[in-house]
């Protein structure tokens, strides 16, 4: 593969490399933004807002609260929150205190919550008040010694309250539980000085989605997340006033994609409008109609849900220059429906937890490809023997760059298996690259279906099925077959109740080779999804295997 041939396809004005100061960290980046943009609105959520000066002050209070509870530099602090006004404040506080953020899925069961708290060795937990029943079930099985409860409403009032109680309420085994209001208001007046951290220090333990196995903590350093933010800024600047824009964030901040855009927004002086519930498409439409905006992020399932709502016709997209779709492939049919409904063309991007998350980008408004590698990034596409494949040939994507993670938390063997001996990260994604250096996702390596010796990729089947007008959404997995080794099993949510399997099979035969046509078709009321809206194929394999 020609060295960085994708540079020829870079839009005018995009640098080939980012400038990464050796001493810069997320702390210096954020604190510079707090000073430069002090009077501007930084975040809005559920009718409440904070300026950058208020985020600076509130994050200093929160950092001091954690220190007063006995936490030290390097301690892990877990966040179990919906999108909330305090979320960006908490991120800044943890980083400024030299601690390590552990974001957690608010849909976790007790088992999943206990696992991540214990695996990360978290010493403190910030939890939304409605989750405290769940938290109390597992605390005794963790190392957590300090819990701060966060309200769902009147968060700003709690942040800046005065006259709180000086002592936290003791919980079992010496743990303390204290409200946000009491934690911050009981502090004596004092200045706050951020901890001196180095670029190689851990910033986040970001747990993988666990869609292909047990969730693992990816070690993201200040340098890796900083590099990702600078890479993101470099290509967003092609379409935005990078120091003066409004972004609507409906995706939950525990996920690496919205976490990355939120940190980038904070560093850029942008106004981030958080939406509490990512699955409430009508609430999202209401927020979009409330005021003009410059940028929107989402996933394929979110866009697919929105195009069915009449409310989308009332959204003013006139100022919106960037709509980013990531987290899963944007299906061609969904992208077309979105534009037909009045939305700006979706810009498809690709990233991973392990790349903090920046990996590839498209020119604004382009989709159908995951685009080219972001600045300061190298890629290889290799076969199963690790040898580079010719252009246009599917192979596993390998990545090198400053945004790549430092390894998996306490999992040396997993880390070793995830990198080549010469330091390339093995993504597990099968892609092709064209002559311009643009890449196309074929599928996850682990999701590939082997039909009579032929490689069949669920993404391709799902893309074809999604083109059928009576299909709302679909997913495909491989199931064992005595004759062919494996065959595709398709799961479909109907848009039209009269849709029959025979019509879908005929549609597939028109657009797919015979061996790719699903052997089994099952209709469901809904598909299993993660909190961010990604379809969970692994949860479909059990019912599929029973057929």
RATAHU-V824980 format. One record per run of one state. SS is the DSSP state (helix for helix, strand for strand, loop for the rest). FROM is the first residue (numbers start at 1). LEN is the number of residues. If there is no record, write none. Layout:
ss=[SS & SS]
from=[FROM & FROM]
len=[LEN & LEN]
This chain:
ss=[loop & helix & loop & helix & loop & strand & loop & strand & helix & loop & strand & loop & helix & loop & strand & loop & helix & loop & strand & helix & loop & strand & loop & helix & loop & strand & loop & helix & loop & strand & helix & loop & strand & loop & strand & helix & loop & strand & loop & helix & loop & strand & loop & helix & loop & strand & loop & helix & loop & helix & loop & strand & loop & helix & loop & strand & loop & strand & helix & loop & strand & loop & strand & loop & strand & loop & strand & loop & strand & loop & strand & loop & helix & strand & loop & strand & loop & strand & helix & loop & strand & loop & strand & loop & helix & loop & strand & loop & strand & loop & helix & loop & helix & loop & strand & loop & strand & loop & strand & loop & helix & loop]
from=[1 & 5 & 10 & 26 & 37 & 41 & 46 & 48 & 52 & 69 & 76 & 81 & 86 & 97 & 100 & 104 & 110 & 121 & 124 & 129 & 142 & 146 & 151 & 155 & 160 & 169 & 171 & 172 & 175 & 176 & 180 & 186 & 202 & 208 & 217 & 222 & 237 & 246 & 250 & 256 & 269 & 271 & 275 & 281 & 291 & 295 & 299 & 300 & 307 & 310 & 315 & 322 & 326 & 332 & 341 & 347 & 349 & 350 & 353 & 356 & 357 & 362 & 371 & 374 & 377 & 383 & 388 & 389 & 395 & 402 & 408 & 409 & 412 & 419 & 420 & 425 & 434 & 439 & 445 & 448 & 449 & 452 & 454 & 457 & 458 & 467 & 471 & 482 & 485 & 495 & 501 & 512 & 514 & 517 & 520 & 524 & 529 & 530 & 535 & 536 & 538 & 546]
len=[4 & 5 & 16 & 11 & 4 & 5 & 2 & 4 & 17 & 7 & 5 & 5 & 11 & 3 & 4 & 6 & 11 & 3 & 5 & 13 & 4 & 5 & 4 & 5 & 9 & 2 & 1 & 3 & 1 & 4 & 6 & 16 & 6 & 9 & 5 & 15 & 9 & 4 & 6 & 13 & 2 & 4 & 6 & 10 & 4 & 4 & 1 & 7 & 3 & 5 & 7 & 4 & 6 & 9 & 6 & 2 & 1 & 3 & 3 & 1 & 5 & 9 & 3 & 3 & 6 & 5 & 1 & 6 & 7 & 6 & 1 & 3 & 7 & 1 & 5 & 9 & 5 & 6 & 3 & 1 & 3 & 2 & 3 & 1 & 9 & 4 & 11 & 3 & 10 & 6 & 11 & 2 & 3 & 3 & 4 & 5 & 1 & 5 & 1 & 2 & 8 & 2]
